[in-house]
């Protein structure tokens, strides 16, 4: 614990509600501990605001340990701030210079409607998942986890895609506001595992369809998403999604008219 | 208690105030529940119902789970009993000394 404290000027986007025009407002963050996280710094600013009778800056947060995907906003043009592979809740103030001015704004995308201040509605991502980001399994006793053998390289690769926390930083970083990295991570995760094979083609077609229906932009492979991702989801997931979607479309078989009657 | 903001908009301070109110109400309900259970049982220990510092149960009157129904005000909550019936392993008392 170094005990060093810094002072910062914050330019924060304030917007009372979805219909409000909104504007940047300036605040002073005084005597901030280097060991504080970015959200703890905002908490302190908010305490001062409430004490004065002003409304605090509204922002999403939950676990505050970098794993849930709830928190997220843009600091000086970078989703989740300047540190690689780090969410704002795990971003510490020792990474900022004393006397600096920071611009803080929400994750902006047409598919993420504004709620208030730094909070946006990311339920579009939930709807993409419910369109196919799951496997259908019979209920009853859980199967012994070791009953289905998965080669370690496959398990590791699936895990590297499964680790997506659904924060939406990729969408915010993308100049087209594309959700390709998010959608491809889930399609990849399931396409790589035995349990995902049964519905593999349906899943690719449905999830890409849901992604497009939400109003996200198209992918032009800039890689800004991969650079902003706090969980290091790789761009190759998008390549895999493109391949899965193409193969699914050319090889899908129409439903049999009798539908399996014995 | 200071809650800034205007009606018709999302209000994080109001949400926090609501949670504090919930915790206070839950605390009160837990006290009422403890007062109703006139025995010592497991983690619930009352000085009036003990033998040499060991919990003394009253299985005749309290062999049940209490579930409280919210009526709008905590002090008028309704206590419902869910009787416990042990068929294979019967109730017994042992010494922990």
Interface residues (C-beta under 8 A of the other chain):
Chain A: X16 X17 X49 X50 X51 X53 X54 X55 X56 X58 X115 X116 X119
Chain B: X2 X4 X5 X6 X8 X9 X10 X11 X12 X13
